[in-house]
Amino acid sequence: MSELNTHEEPPLTNKELKEIRSIIEADIRMKWFWASARSISIWLIAVIGALSIGWDALVKLVLHLVGK
């Protein structure tokens, strides 16, 4: 069976391995950052929504108690 790559590539140097490792670590950090950003934005939207609904209910209750 013939191989598609007929020539052997040289092994990676230490410098190349460090560069690949830094690329992988940067990718992991970006995935963590965006996951955190999504989580924080979902919580923020939920809190703002709850506050707006709660504020509306509080205003209606105060107006009802005042008699307007």
NUTIVO-744290 format. One record per atom (N, C-alpha, C): residue number from 1; residue in three letters; atom name; z, x, y. Coordinates in steps of 0.001 Angstrom, whole numbers, plus 500000, padded with zeros to 6 digits. Example, Ala and Ser with C-alpha at 12.3 -4.5 7.8 and 13.67 -1.06 7.14 Angstrom:
REM NUTIVO-744290
<num: 1 | residu: Ala | atome: N | zz: 507800 | xx: 513190 | yy: 494310> $
<num: 1 | residu: Ala | atome: CA | zz: 507800 | xx: 512300 | yy: 495500> $
<num: 1 | residu: Ala | atome: C | zz: 507800 | xx: 513200 | yy: 496700> $
<num: 2 | residu: Ser | atome: N | zz: 507080 | xx: 512850 | yy: 497750> $
<num: 2 | residu: Ser | atome: CA | zz: 507140 | xx: 513670 | yy: 498940> $
<num: 2 | residu: Ser | atome: C | zz: 507870 | xx: 512900 | yy: 500030> $
***
This chain:
REM NUTIVO-744290
<num: 1 | residu: Met | atome: N | zz: 500000 | xx: 500846 | yy: 498826> $
<num: 1 | residu: Met | atome: CA | zz: 500000 | xx: 500000 | yy: 500000> $
<num: 1 | residu: Met | atome: C | zz: 500000 | xx: 500894 | yy: 501240> $
<num: 2 | residu: Ser | atome: N | zz: 499108 | xx: 500663 | yy: 502161> $
<num: 2 | residu: Ser | atome: CA | zz: 499023 | xx: 501520 | yy: 503350> $
<num: 2 | residu: Ser | atome: C | zz: 499937 | xx: 500983 | yy: 504444> $
<num: 3 | residu: Glu | atome: N | zz: 500469 | xx: 501902 | yy: 505204> $
<num: 3 | residu: Glu | atome: CA | zz: 501345 | xx: 501525 | yy: 506311> $
<num: 3 | residu: Glu | atome: C | zz: 500516 | xx: 501373 | yy: 507577> $
<num: 4 | residu: Leu | atome: N | zz: 500950 | xx: 500489 | yy: 508451> $
<num: 4 | residu: Leu | atome: CA | zz: 500242 | xx: 500304 | yy: 509708> $
<num: 4 | residu: Leu | atome: C | zz: 500438 | xx: 501506 | yy: 510624> $
<num: 5 | residu: Asn | atome: N | zz: 501618 | xx: 502056 | yy: 510631> $
<num: 5 | residu: Asn | atome: CA | zz: 501918 | xx: 503206 | yy: 511475> $
<num: 5 | residu: Asn | atome: C | zz: 501821 | xx: 504451 | yy: 510597> $
<num: 6 | residu: Thr | atome: N | zz: 500743 | xx: 505184 | yy: 510736> $
<num: 6 | residu: Thr | atome: CA | zz: 500520 | xx: 506318 | yy: 509839> $
<num: 6 | residu: Thr | atome: C | zz: 501205 | xx: 507587 | yy: 510323> $
<num: 7 | residu: His | atome: N | zz: 501582 | xx: 507640 | yy: 511601> $
<num: 7 | residu: His | atome: CA | zz: 502257 | xx: 508850 | yy: 512084> $
<num: 7 | residu: His | atome: C | zz: 503748 | xx: 508586 | yy: 512270> $
<num: 8 | residu: Glu | atome: N | zz: 504499 | xx: 509593 | yy: 512001> $
<num: 8 | residu: Glu | atome: CA | zz: 505951 | xx: 509499 | yy: 512149> $
<num: 8 | residu: Glu | atome: C | zz: 506327 | xx: 509719 | yy: 513610> $
<num: 9 | residu: Glu | atome: N | zz: 507193 | xx: 508864 | yy: 514112> $
<num: 9 | residu: Glu | atome: CA | zz: 507682 | xx: 509062 | yy: 515468> $
<num: 9 | residu: Glu | atome: C | zz: 508921 | xx: 509928 | yy: 515406> $
<num: 10 | residu: Pro | atome: N | zz: 509101 | xx: 510770 | yy: 516414> $
<num: 10 | residu: Pro | atome: CA | zz: 510288 | xx: 511626 | yy: 516405> $
<num: 10 | residu: Pro | atome: C | zz: 511547 | xx: 510786 | yy: 516613> $
<num: 11 | residu: Pro | atome: N | zz: 512669 | xx: 511246 | yy: 516107> $
<num: 11 | residu: Pro | atome: CA | zz: 513914 | xx: 510495 | yy: 516322> $
<num: 11 | residu: Pro | atome: C | zz: 514270 | xx: 510469 | yy: 517812> $
<num: 12 | residu: Leu | atome: N | zz: 515037 | xx: 509474 | yy: 518172> $
<num: 12 | residu: Leu | atome: CA | zz: 515440 | xx: 509342 | yy: 519574> $
<num: 12 | residu: Leu | atome: C | zz: 516376 | xx: 510474 | yy: 519968> $
<num: 13 | residu: Thr | atome: N | zz: 516213 | xx: 510923 | yy: 521210> $
<num: 13 | residu: Thr | atome: CA | zz: 517103 | xx: 511965 | yy: 521711> $
<num: 13 | residu: Thr | atome: C | zz: 518402 | xx: 511327 | yy: 522171> $
<num: 14 | residu: Asn | atome: N | zz: 519391 | xx: 512160 | yy: 522421> $
<num: 14 | residu: Asn | atome: CA | zz: 520682 | xx: 511639 | yy: 522910> $
<num: 14 | residu: Asn | atome: C | zz: 520507 | xx: 510925 | yy: 524243> $
<num: 15 | residu: Lys | atome: N | zz: 519649 | xx: 511451 | yy: 525112> $
<num: 15 | residu: Lys | atome: CA | zz: 519401 | xx: 510823 | yy: 526414> $
<num: 15 | residu: Lys | atome: C | zz: 518783 | xx: 509435 | yy: 526221> $
<num: 16 | residu: Glu | atome: N | zz: 517822 | xx: 509326 | yy: 525314> $
<num: 16 | residu: Glu | atome: CA | zz: 517188 | xx: 508036 | yy: 525051> $
<num: 16 | residu: Glu | atome: C | zz: 518183 | xx: 507044 | yy: 524457> $
<num: 17 | residu: Leu | atome: N | zz: 519029 | xx: 507511 | yy: 523572> $
<num: 17 | residu: Leu | atome: CA | zz: 520053 | xx: 506638 | yy: 522990> $
<num: 17 | residu: Leu | atome: C | zz: 521018 | xx: 506128 | yy: 524055> $
<num: 18 | residu: Lys | atome: N | zz: 521415 | xx: 507010 | yy: 524998> $
<num: 18 | residu: Lys | atome: CA | zz: 522303 | xx: 506591 | yy: 526090> $
<num: 18 | residu: Lys | atome: C | zz: 521619 | xx: 505561 | yy: 526980> $
<num: 19 | residu: Glu | atome: N | zz: 520326 | xx: 505757 | yy: 527257> $
<num: 19 | residu: Glu | atome: CA | zz: 519591 | xx: 504798 | yy: 528084> $
<num: 19 | residu: Glu | atome: C | zz: 519485 | xx: 503439 | yy: 527393> $
<num: 20 | residu: Ile | atome: N | zz: 519199 | xx: 503458 | yy: 526103> $
<num: 20 | residu: Ile | atome: CA | zz: 519117 | xx: 502202 | yy: 525345> $
<num: 20 | residu: Ile | atome: C | zz: 520474 | xx: 501506 | yy: 525327> $
<num: 21 | residu: Arg | atome: N | zz: 521531 | xx: 502271 | yy: 525135> $
<num: 21 | residu: Arg | atome: CA | zz: 522876 | xx: 501701 | yy: 525126> $
<num: 21 | residu: Arg | atome: C | zz: 523204 | xx: 501082 | yy: 526482> $
<num: 22 | residu: Ser | atome: N | zz: 522817 | xx: 501739 | yy: 527576> $
<num: 22 | residu: Ser | atome: CA | zz: 523106 | xx: 501188 | yy: 528905> $
<num: 22 | residu: Ser | atome: C | zz: 522307 | xx: 499908 | yy: 529151> $
<num: 23 | residu: Ile | atome: N | zz: 521087 | xx: 499851 | yy: 528631> $
<num: 23 | residu: Ile | atome: CA | zz: 520293 | xx: 498627 | yy: 528761> $
<num: 23 | residu: Ile | atome: C | zz: 520949 | xx: 497489 | yy: 527990> $
<num: 24 | residu: Ile | atome: N | zz: 521413 | xx: 497771 | yy: 526796> $
<num: 24 | residu: Ile | atome: CA | zz: 522073 | xx: 496745 | yy: 525982> $
<num: 24 | residu: Ile | atome: C | zz: 523362 | xx: 496272 | yy: 526661> $
<num: 25 | residu: Glu | atome: N | zz: 524155 | xx: 497199 | yy: 527195> $
<num: 25 | residu: Glu | atome: CA | zz: 525396 | xx: 496818 | yy: 527874> $
<num: 25 | residu: Glu | atome: C | zz: 525121 | xx: 495995 | yy: 529124> $
<num: 26 | residu: Ala | atome: N | zz: 524075 | xx: 496355 | yy: 529873> $
<num: 26 | residu: Ala | atome: CA | zz: 523713 | xx: 495580 | yy: 531065> $
<num: 26 | residu: Ala | atome: C | zz: 523291 | xx: 494169 | yy: 530667> $
<num: 27 | residu: Asp | atome: N | zz: 522571 | xx: 494046 | yy: 529573> $
<num: 27 | residu: Asp | atome: CA | zz: 522150 | xx: 492732 | yy: 529087> $
<num: 27 | residu: Asp | atome: C | zz: 523356 | xx: 491889 | yy: 528692> $
<num: 28 | residu: Ile | atome: N | zz: 524311 | xx: 492510 | yy: 528023> $
<num: 28 | residu: Ile | atome: CA | zz: 525535 | xx: 491802 | yy: 527625> $
<num: 28 | residu: Ile | atome: C | zz: 526310 | xx: 491345 | yy: 528851> $
<num: 29 | residu: Arg | atome: N | zz: 526416 | xx: 492205 | yy: 529877> $
<num: 29 | residu: Arg | atome: CA | zz: 527127 | xx: 491830 | yy: 531111> $
<num: 29 | residu: Arg | atome: C | zz: 526428 | xx: 490674 | yy: 531821> $
<num: 30 | residu: Met | atome: N | zz: 525092 | xx: 490681 | yy: 531842> $
<num: 30 | residu: Met | atome: CA | zz: 524368 | xx: 489597 | yy: 532516> $
<num: 30 | residu: Met | atome: C | zz: 524554 | xx: 488278 | yy: 531763> $
<num: 31 | residu: Lys | atome: N | zz: 524542 | xx: 488340 | yy: 530434> $
<num: 31 | residu: Lys | atome: CA | zz: 524786 | xx: 487119 | yy: 529655> $
<num: 31 | residu: Lys | atome: C | zz: 526175 | xx: 486579 | yy: 529937> $
<num: 32 | residu: Trp | atome: N | zz: 527175 | xx: 487475 | yy: 530012> $
<num: 32 | residu: Trp | atome: CA | zz: 528540 | xx: 487053 | yy: 530327> $
<num: 32 | residu: Trp | atome: C | zz: 528599 | xx: 486447 | yy: 531729> $
<num: 33 | residu: Phe | atome: N | zz: 527940 | xx: 487100 | yy: 532705> $
<num: 33 | residu: Phe | atome: CA | zz: 527956 | xx: 486621 | yy: 534084> $
<num: 33 | residu: Phe | atome: C | zz: 527379 | xx: 485210 | yy: 534182> $
<num: 34 | residu: Trp | atome: N | zz: 526202 | xx: 484996 | yy: 533585> $
<num: 34 | residu: Trp | atome: CA | zz: 525572 | xx: 483682 | yy: 533695> $
<num: 34 | residu: Trp | atome: C | zz: 526341 | xx: 482621 | yy: 532928> $
<num: 35 | residu: Ala | atome: N | zz: 526940 | xx: 482972 | yy: 531817> $
<num: 35 | residu: Ala | atome: CA | zz: 527778 | xx: 482012 | yy: 531085> $
<num: 35 | residu: Ala | atome: C | zz: 528986 | xx: 481625 | yy: 531937> $
<num: 36 | residu: Ser | atome: N | zz: 529589 | xx: 482605 | yy: 532604> $
<num: 36 | residu: Ser | atome: CA | zz: 530726 | xx: 482323 | yy: 533483> $
<num: 36 | residu: Ser | atome: C | zz: 530295 | xx: 481485 | yy: 534678> $
<num: 37 | residu: Ala | atome: N | zz: 529146 | xx: 481810 | yy: 535247> $
<num: 37 | residu: Ala | atome: CA | zz: 528648 | xx: 481053 | yy: 536406> $
<num: 37 | residu: Ala | atome: C | zz: 528396 | xx: 479595 | yy: 536028> $
<num: 38 | residu: Arg | atome: N | zz: 527799 | xx: 479373 | yy: 534851> $
<num: 38 | residu: Arg | atome: CA | zz: 527575 | xx: 477993 | yy: 534400> $
<num: 38 | residu: Arg | atome: C | zz: 528893 | xx: 477269 | yy: 534205> $
<num: 39 | residu: Ser | atome: N | zz: 529843 | xx: 477913 | yy: 533588> $
<num: 39 | residu: Ser | atome: CA | zz: 531134 | xx: 477284 | yy: 533325> $
<num: 39 | residu: Ser | atome: C | zz: 531849 | xx: 476941 | yy: 534630> $
<num: 40 | residu: Ile | atome: N | zz: 531860 | xx: 477872 | yy: 535560> $
<num: 40 | residu: Ile | atome: CA | zz: 532524 | xx: 477633 | yy: 536850> $
<num: 40 | residu: Ile | atome: C | zz: 531837 | xx: 476507 | yy: 537609> $
<num: 41 | residu: Ser | atome: N | zz: 530506 | xx: 476483 | yy: 537603> $
<num: 41 | residu: Ser | atome: CA | zz: 529797 | xx: 475432 | yy: 538346> $
<num: 41 | residu: Ser | atome: C | zz: 530038 | xx: 474060 | yy: 537718> $
<num: 42 | residu: Ile | atome: N | zz: 530125 | xx: 473988 | yy: 536401> $
<num: 42 | residu: Ile | atome: CA | zz: 530415 | xx: 472703 | yy: 535749> $
<num: 42 | residu: Ile | atome: C | zz: 531809 | xx: 472215 | yy: 536134> $
<num: 43 | residu: Trp | atome: N | zz: 532782 | xx: 473122 | yy: 536119> $
<num: 43 | residu: Trp | atome: CA | zz: 534144 | xx: 472739 | yy: 536524> $
<num: 43 | residu: Trp | atome: C | zz: 534179 | xx: 472309 | yy: 537981> $
<num: 44 | residu: Leu | atome: N | zz: 533474 | xx: 473013 | yy: 538837> $
<num: 44 | residu: Leu | atome: CA | zz: 533446 | xx: 472676 | yy: 540260> $
<num: 44 | residu: Leu | atome: C | zz: 532849 | xx: 471289 | yy: 540477> $
<num: 45 | residu: Ile | atome: N | zz: 531744 | xx: 471008 | yy: 539812> $
<num: 45 | residu: Ile | atome: CA | zz: 531112 | xx: 469694 | yy: 539943> $
<num: 45 | residu: Ile | atome: C | zz: 532046 | xx: 468601 | yy: 539434> $
<num: 46 | residu: Ala | atome: N | zz: 532727 | xx: 468860 | yy: 538329> $
<num: 46 | residu: Ala | atome: CA | zz: 533651 | xx: 467865 | yy: 537779> $
<num: 46 | residu: Ala | atome: C | zz: 534804 | xx: 467595 | yy: 538743> $
<num: 47 | residu: Val | atome: N | zz: 535359 | xx: 468656 | yy: 539327> $
<num: 47 | residu: Val | atome: CA | zz: 536477 | xx: 468486 | yy: 540268> $
<num: 47 | residu: Val | atome: C | zz: 536021 | xx: 467772 | yy: 541528> $
<num: 48 | residu: Ile | atome: N | zz: 534871 | xx: 468143 | yy: 542070> $
<num: 48 | residu: Ile | atome: CA | zz: 534361 | xx: 467482 | yy: 543273> $
<num: 48 | residu: Ile | atome: C | zz: 534079 | xx: 466008 | yy: 542996> $
<num: 49 | residu: Gly | atome: N | zz: 533502 | xx: 465719 | yy: 541826> $
<num: 49 | residu: Gly | atome: CA | zz: 533247 | xx: 464326 | yy: 541458> $
<num: 49 | residu: Gly | atome: C | zz: 534526 | xx: 463527 | yy: 541332> $
<num: 50 | residu: Ala | atome: N | zz: 535521 | xx: 464107 | yy: 540678> $
<num: 50 | residu: Ala | atome: CA | zz: 536800 | xx: 463413 | yy: 540524> $
<num: 50 | residu: Ala | atome: C | zz: 537475 | xx: 463193 | yy: 541879> $
<num: 51 | residu: Leu | atome: N | zz: 537424 | xx: 464198 | yy: 542738> $
<num: 51 | residu: Leu | atome: CA | zz: 538020 | xx: 464042 | yy: 544070> $
<num: 51 | residu: Leu | atome: C | zz: 537315 | xx: 462964 | yy: 544881> $
<num: 52 | residu: Ser | atome: N | zz: 535983 | xx: 462914 | yy: 544805> $
<num: 52 | residu: Ser | atome: CA | zz: 535272 | xx: 461901 | yy: 545586> $
<num: 52 | residu: Ser | atome: C | zz: 535567 | xx: 460502 | yy: 545067> $
<num: 53 | residu: Ile | atome: N | zz: 535646 | xx: 460341 | yy: 543756> $
<num: 53 | residu: Ile | atome: CA | zz: 535991 | xx: 459027 | yy: 543195> $
<num: 53 | residu: Ile | atome: C | zz: 537443 | xx: 458675 | yy: 543528> $
<num: 54 | residu: Gly | atome: N | zz: 538319 | xx: 459638 | yy: 543405> $
<num: 54 | residu: Gly | atome: CA | zz: 539729 | xx: 459408 | yy: 543722> $
<num: 54 | residu: Gly | atome: C | zz: 539941 | xx: 459107 | yy: 545189> $
<num: 55 | residu: Trp | atome: N | zz: 539230 | xx: 459816 | yy: 546054> $
<num: 55 | residu: Trp | atome: CA | zz: 539361 | xx: 459593 | yy: 547496> $
<num: 55 | residu: Trp | atome: C | zz: 538884 | xx: 458185 | yy: 547849> $
<num: 56 | residu: Asp | atome: N | zz: 537784 | xx: 457762 | yy: 547280> $
<num: 56 | residu: Asp | atome: CA | zz: 537263 | xx: 456422 | yy: 547539> $
<num: 56 | residu: Asp | atome: C | zz: 538279 | xx: 455368 | yy: 547096> $
<num: 57 | residu: Ala | atome: N | zz: 538861 | xx: 455570 | yy: 545928> $
<num: 57 | residu: Ala | atome: CA | zz: 539860 | xx: 454607 | yy: 545437> $
<num: 57 | residu: Ala | atome: C | zz: 541096 | xx: 454609 | yy: 546335> $
<num: 58 | residu: Leu | atome: N | zz: 541514 | xx: 455763 | yy: 546808> $
<num: 58 | residu: Leu | atome: CA | zz: 542678 | xx: 455858 | yy: 547683> $
<num: 58 | residu: Leu | atome: C | zz: 542419 | xx: 455156 | yy: 549022> $
<num: 59 | residu: Val | atome: N | zz: 541233 | xx: 455346 | yy: 549562> $
<num: 59 | residu: Val | atome: CA | zz: 540886 | xx: 454686 | yy: 550832> $
<num: 59 | residu: Val | atome: C | zz: 540886 | xx: 453168 | yy: 550645> $
<num: 60 | residu: Lys | atome: N | zz: 540308 | xx: 452693 | yy: 549547> $
<num: 60 | residu: Lys | atome: CA | zz: 540292 | xx: 451246 | yy: 549295> $
<num: 60 | residu: Lys | atome: C | zz: 541708 | xx: 450700 | yy: 549136> $
<num: 61 | residu: Leu | atome: N | zz: 542584 | xx: 451463 | yy: 548470> $
<num: 61 | residu: Leu | atome: CA | zz: 543958 | xx: 451021 | yy: 548279> $
<num: 61 | residu: Leu | atome: C | zz: 544688 | xx: 450951 | yy: 549626> $
<num: 62 | residu: Val | atome: N | zz: 544522 | xx: 451959 | yy: 550455> $
<num: 62 | residu: Val | atome: CA | zz: 545182 | xx: 451958 | yy: 551766> $
<num: 62 | residu: Val | atome: C | zz: 544676 | xx: 450813 | yy: 552619> $
<num: 63 | residu: Leu | atome: N | zz: 543368 | xx: 450592 | yy: 552628> $
<num: 63 | residu: Leu | atome: CA | zz: 542807 | xx: 449468 | yy: 553401> $
<num: 63 | residu: Leu | atome: C | zz: 543311 | xx: 448130 | yy: 552882> $
<num: 64 | residu: His | atome: N | zz: 543448 | xx: 448009 | yy: 551583> $
<num: 64 | residu: His | atome: CA | zz: 543969 | xx: 446780 | yy: 550999> $
<num: 64 | residu: His | atome: C | zz: 545431 | xx: 446559 | yy: 551401> $
<num: 65 | residu: Leu | atome: N | zz: 546234 | xx: 447640 | yy: 551374> $
<num: 65 | residu: Leu | atome: CA | zz: 547642 | xx: 447511 | yy: 551723> $
<num: 65 | residu: Leu | atome: C | zz: 547824 | xx: 447217 | yy: 553207> $
<num: 66 | residu: Val | atome: N | zz: 546965 | xx: 447774 | yy: 554037> $
<num: 66 | residu: Val | atome: CA | zz: 547050 | xx: 447531 | yy: 555483> $
<num: 66 | residu: Val | atome: C | zz: 546578 | xx: 446124 | yy: 555803> $
<num: 67 | residu: Gly | atome: N | zz: 545666 | xx: 445606 | yy: 554984> $
<num: 67 | residu: Gly | atome: CA | zz: 545213 | xx: 444242 | yy: 555178> $
<num: 67 | residu: Gly | atome: C | zz: 543855 | xx: 444161 | yy: 555845> $
<num: 68 | residu: Lys | atome: N | zz: 543080 | xx: 445222 | yy: 555796> $
<num: 68 | residu: Lys | atome: CA | zz: 541752 | xx: 445169 | yy: 556409> $
<num: 68 | residu: Lys | atome: C | zz: 540696 | xx: 444938 | yy: 555398> $
***
